[in-house]
């Protein structure tokens, strides 16, 4: 017969497994796990591709429009703002975007904390499940049995 504590541990374990499953489906975690498993040489190739992409974006006409819009907003020049908005809309209508590299953005992986946070959550849940499994070993009911 299962004790109340044992039932609570099974319920906790079930909740943690659901959390782990949901987190495992997260694109952020998947990207970060791929990033962690990649060699430094491959990361450098990816970094170069993304640096080239970002440089091309900084030199694009859209970036120039953005800089002009920023200046116009600071100066509260509504006529210039309207003109730039129309030019921006014309660019959007052309639909000519710089294609992103077809690899993981190493720069984002290193700079954006959401990826590390997702990984840390995943690792914390794994540790909690292992701790609960160790506690459940002291009881007679097998771990995989739902109570």
KEDO-328294 format. One line per field, with one value per residue: residue in one letter; z, y, x of N, C-alpha, C in turn. Coordinates in steps of 0.05 Angstrom, whole numbers, plus 32768, in hexadecimal, padded with zeros to 4 digits. Last residue first. Layout:
N
res <- [a;...]
nw <- [Z;...]
nv <- [Y;...]
nu <- [X;...]
caw <- [Z;...]
cav <- [Y;...]
cau <- [X;...]
cw <- [Z;...]
cv <- [Y;...]
cu <- [X;...]
// end
This chain:
147
res <- [x;x;x;x;x;x;x;x;x;x;x;x;x;x;x;x;x;x;x;x;x;x;x;x;x;x;x;x;x;x;x;x;x;x;x;x;x;x;x;x;x;x;x;x;x;x;x;x;x;x;x;x;x;x;x;x;x;x;x;x;x;x;x;x;x;x;x;x;x;x;x;x;x;x;x;x;x;x;x;x;x;x;x;x;x;x;x;x;x;x;x;x;x;x;x;x;x;x;x;x;x;x;x;x;x;x;x;x;x;x;x;x;x;x;x;x;x;x;x;x;x;x;x;x;x;x;x;x;x;x;x;x;x;x;x;x;x;x;x;x;x;x;x;x;x;x;x]
nw <- [7F48;7F14;7F12;7F0D;7F3F;7F69;7FAF;7FDE;7FE5;7FD7;7FA5;7FAC;7FB0;7F7C;7F61;7F75;7F5C;7F26;7F24;7F2F;7F02;7EDA;7EEA;7EE0;7EA9;7E99;7EAD;7E8E;7E5B;7E62;7E6C;7E3D;7E1E;7E34;7E30;7DF8;7DEB;7DD7;7DB0;7D8F;7D79;7D5E;7D41;7D19;7CD2;7CA0;7CA6;7C88;7C4F;7C50;7C28;7C06;7C00;7BEE;7C1C;7C3A;7C1C;7C23;7C5A;7C5A;7C3F;7C65;7C8F;7C7A;7C78;7CAE;7CC1;7CA8;7CC1;7CF8;7D1C;7D4F;7D55;7D60;7D2F;7D0D;7D22;7D16;7CDF;7CD2;7CE4;7CC2;7C91;7C99;7C9C;7C68;7C49;7C71;7C95;7CBA;7C9B;7C95;7CCA;7CD2;7CAE;7CC5;7CF5;7CE3;7CCE;7CFD;7D1C;7CFE;7D05;7D3D;7D43;7D2D;7D54;7D82;7D75;7D98;7DC4;7DCD;7DA0;7DAD;7DDB;7DC5;7DA5;7DCE;7DEB;7DC4;7DB8;7DE5;7DF4;7E27;7E43;7E43;7E60;7E91;7EA1;7EA6;7ECF;7EF9;7F01;7F11;7F41;7F5F;7F63;7F7F;7FAF;7FC0;7FCA;7FF4;801B;8023;800C;7FEF;8000]
nv <- [8076;8055;803A;8042;8032;8002;8007;800A;803D;804E;8062;8096;80B2;80AC;80C8;80FB;8104;8102;812F;8157;8152;8161;8196;81AC;81A7;81CA;81FA;8200;8205;8235;8257;8255;8270;82A2;82C5;82CE;82C6;8293;828E;82B9;82A4;8277;8264;822A;8234;824F;8297;82BA;82E5;8324;832E;834D;8361;838E;839E;83B2;83DF;83FC;8406;8428;8454;8462;846F;849C;84C0;84C4;84DA;850B;8522;8523;8525;851F;8510;84DA;84CB;84D2;84AC;847E;8480;8478;8443;842A;8432;8412;83E1;83DD;83D9;83BC;83B7;8394;8365;8359;834D;8320;82FC;82F9;82E2;82B0;8299;8299;8274;8245;823F;8239;8209;81E6;81EB;81D7;81AB;81A6;81A0;81D3;81D7;81B1;81CA;81F8;81E4;81CD;81FB;8216;81F5;81C6;8193;8193;81AB;8181;815B;8174;8177;8140;8134;8152;8137;8105;8113;8122;80F1;80D3;80F1;80E8;80B1;80B1;80CB;80A6;8064;802B;7FE8]
nu <- [7FFD;801F;8060;8097;80AD;808A;8083;80A2;80D5;8107;8101;80F0;8120;8132;810A;8114;8146;8138;8117;813C;815F;813A;8130;8162;8167;813D;8150;817E;8167;814C;8179;8194;816D;8166;8192;81B9;81EF;81F7;81D0;81DC;820B;81FA;81C3;81C7;81B9;81B3;81AE;8177;8176;815B;8121;80F6;80C1;80A9;808D;80B7;80C3;8095;8098;80C4;80AE;8088;80A9;80C3;8099;808C;80BC;80BC;808F;809F;80D2;80EA;811D;8115;8100;812C;814F;8131;812F;8165;816A;8145;815D;818B;8173;8160;818E;81C4;81EC;81D8;81D4;8209;8214;81F5;820F;8242;8233;8220;824F;826F;8252;8259;8290;8291;8276;829A;82C2;82A9;8271;8233;8212;81FE;81DB;81B6;81A2;818C;8163;8143;8134;8116;80EC;80D3;80CD;80E1;80B9;8094;80B3;80B9;8084;807A;809E;8088;8058;806C;8086;805A;8040;8066;8067;8033;8035;805B;803D;8015;8029;800C;8011]
caw <- [7F60;7F1D;7F18;7EF5;7F37;7F53;7F95;7FD1;7FE8;7FF3;7FA7;7FA7;7FC8;7F92;7F5B;7F7C;7F7A;7F31;7F1E;7F41;7F1D;7ED9;7EEA;7EFB;7EBA;7E91;7EB6;7EAB;7E61;7E5A;7E80;7E55;7E17;7E34;7E47;7E01;7DF6;7DEC;7DC5;7D9F;7D87;7D75;7D46;7D33;7CE9;7CA7;7CA2;7C9F;7C5B;7C50;7C42;7C01;7C0D;7BDC;7C05;7C44;7C20;7C08;7C50;7C67;7C33;7C4A;7C93;7C80;7C60;7C9B;7CCC;7CA1;7CA4;7CEF;7D01;7D4C;7D4E;7D75;7D47;7D09;7D23;7D32;7CEE;7CCB;7CF0;7CDF;7C96;7C95;7CB3;7C7E;7C47;7C5F;7C7D;7CC3;7CA5;7C7D;7CBD;7CE2;7CAB;7CA9;7CF5;7CEF;7CBD;7CE5;7D25;7D01;7CEA;7D31;7D4E;7D1F;7D38;7D81;7D79;7D80;7DB9;7DE1;7DA3;7D95;7DDD;7DD7;7D98;7DB8;7DF8;7DD1;7DA4;7DE0;7DDB;7E12;7E3F;7E37;7E45;7E81;7E9D;7E93;7EB5;7EEE;7EF9;7EF9;7F2B;7F59;7F56;7F64;7F9F;7FBA;7FB6;7FDB;8011;8019;8021;7FEC;8000]
cav <- [8070;806C;8035;8047;804E;8009;8009;7FF0;8032;8044;8048;8081;80B0;80A1;80AC;80EE;8105;80EE;8114;8152;814D;8147;8182;81AD;8198;81AD;81EF;81FD;81EE;821D;8253;824A;8255;8290;82B3;82CF;82E0;829C;8279;82BA;82BE;8274;827E;8236;8227;8237;827E;82B2;82CA;8316;832C;8344;8347;8381;8394;839A;83C9;83F4;83F5;840E;8446;845A;8459;8483;84B9;84BA;84C0;84F8;851F;8511;852E;8523;852C;84EB;84C9;84E2;84C8;8484;8482;8491;8458;8429;843E;842F;83EB;83DD;83F2;83BB;83C7;83AF;8373;835F;8363;8338;8303;8303;82FC;82C3;829C;82A9;8290;8251;8242;8250;8222;81EA;81F1;81F3;81B0;81AC;8188;81C7;81EA;81AE;81AF;81FA;81F2;81BC;81E6;8223;81FA;81E2;819A;8185;81BA;819A;8155;816D;8190;8150;8127;8159;8153;8106;8108;8136;8108;80CB;80EF;8103;80BB;80A3;80D7;80C1;8079;8043;8000]
cau <- [7FED;8010;8044;8086;80AC;809C;8075;809E;80BA;8104;810E;80DB;810E;8142;810E;80FB;8144;814B;810C;8126;8169;8147;811A;8157;8179;813D;8136;8181;8179;813D;8163;81A1;8176;814F;8190;819E;81E7;8209;81D2;81C4;820C;820B;81D0;81C1;81C7;81A4;81BE;8187;8171;8175;812E;8111;80C6;80BC;807E;80A9;80D7;809C;8082;80C6;80C5;8080;8096;80D3;80A7;8078;80B3;80D1;808F;8089;80CD;80CD;8119;8122;80EF;8113;8156;8139;8116;8159;817B;8142;8143;818E;8181;814D;817D;81AD;81F1;81DF;81BB;81F9;8222;81EF;81F3;823E;8240;820D;8238;8277;8256;823E;8285;829F;826A;8281;82C8;82B1;828D;8241;821F;8211;81F2;81C6;81AE;81A2;8179;814E;8145;812E;8100;80DA;80C1;80F0;80D1;808D;80A9;80D1;8093;806A;80A1;80A3;8058;805C;8095;806F;8032;805E;807F;803B;8023;8061;8057;800E;8024;801C;8000]
cw <- [7F5F;7F34;7F21;7EFA;7F20;7F49;7F7F;7FB5;7FD8;7FF8;7FC4;7FA9;7FC4;7FAB;7F72;7F77;7F83;7F4F;7F29;7F3D;7F31;7EF5;7EEA;7EFE;7ED7;7EA3;7EB1;7EB7;7E7F;7E61;7E7B;7E6A;7E2F;7E2E;7E46;7E18;7E02;7DF9;7DDD;7DB6;7D99;7D86;7D60;7D37;7D03;7CBC;7CAC;7C99;7C73;7C5D;7C3E;7C1B;7C05;7BE6;7BF1;7C2C;7C28;7C09;7C34;7C5D;7C40;7C3C;7C78;7C84;7C64;7C82;7CB8;7CAA;7C9B;7CD1;7CF4;7D31;7D4B;7D6F;7D5D;7D21;7D20;7D35;7D0B;7CDB;7CEB;7CED;7CB4;7C9A;7CB1;7C97;7C5E;7C5E;7C69;7CAB;7CAD;7C85;7CA4;7CD5;7CB9;7CA4;7CDA;7CF0;7CC8;7CD3;7D0E;7D09;7CEB;7D14;7D42;7D29;7D29;7D64;7D76;7D86;7DA0;7DD6;7DB7;7D97;7DC5;7DDB;7DAB;7DAB;7DE2;7DDD;7DAF;7DCC;7DD3;7DF6;7E29;7E30;7E36;7E64;7E8B;7E8D;7E9F;7ED3;7EEC;7EEF;7F10;7F41;7F4E;7F55;7F82;7FA9;7FAD;7FC4;7FF6;800D;8013;8002;8000]
cv <- [8080;8064;804E;8043;8053;8025;8010;7FF1;8019;8038;803C;8065;8099;809E;809E;80D0;80F6;80ED;80FE;8137;8147;813F;8166;8198;8197;819D;81D1;81F2;81EA;8204;823A;8245;8247;8273;829F;82BB;82DF;82B6;8283;82A5;82C0;828D;827C;8250;8235;8227;8266;8299;82C5;82FB;831D;8344;833C;8365;8385;838D;83AF;83DE;83EB;83FB;842A;844A;844F;846B;849E;84B0;84B4;84DC;850A;850D;851C;852E;8533;8508;84DB;84E1;84DA;84A1;8489;8495;8474;843F;843F;843E;8409;83E7;83F3;83D5;83C7;83C2;8390;836D;836C;8351;831E;830C;8309;82DF;82B1;82AE;82A2;826E;824F;8254;823B;8204;81F7;81FC;81CE;81B3;818D;81AF;81DE;81BF;81A9;81DF;81F3;81CA;81D4;820E;8206;81E4;81B7;818B;81AE;81AB;816F;8168;818A;816A;8136;814C;815B;8123;810A;812C;811D;80E2;80E7;8103;80D7;80AD;80CA;80CE;8093;8057;8019]
cu <- [7FD3;7FFE;8037;8068;8099;8098;808A;8092;80B7;80E8;810B;80E7;80FA;8131;811E;80FE;812B;814A;811E;8119;8153;8152;8126;8141;816F;814F;8135;8167;817B;814D;8153;818C;8183;8158;817A;819A;81CB;81FF;81E3;81C5;81F4;820C;81E0;81D1;81BF;81B4;81AE;8197;8183;8170;8149;8121;80E2;80C2;8090;809A;80CA;80B1;8089;80B0;80C9;8096;808C;80C0;80B6;8085;809F;80C9;80A4;8088;80B8;80C5;80FB;811D;80FB;8101;813D;813F;811C;813F;816F;8152;813E;8174;8185;815A;8169;819E;81DA;81E3;81C1;81DF;8213;81FC;81EC;8222;823E;8219;8224;825F;825D;8240;826A;8295;8277;8273;82AE;82B6;8293;825F;8230;821F;8207;81DF;81BF;81B0;8191;8166;8152;8140;811A;80F0;80C8;80E6;80E2;80A6;80A2;80C9;80AB;8079;8092;80A8;8073;805B;8086;807F;8047;8051;8079;8054;802B;804F;805E;8027;801E;8014;8012]
// end
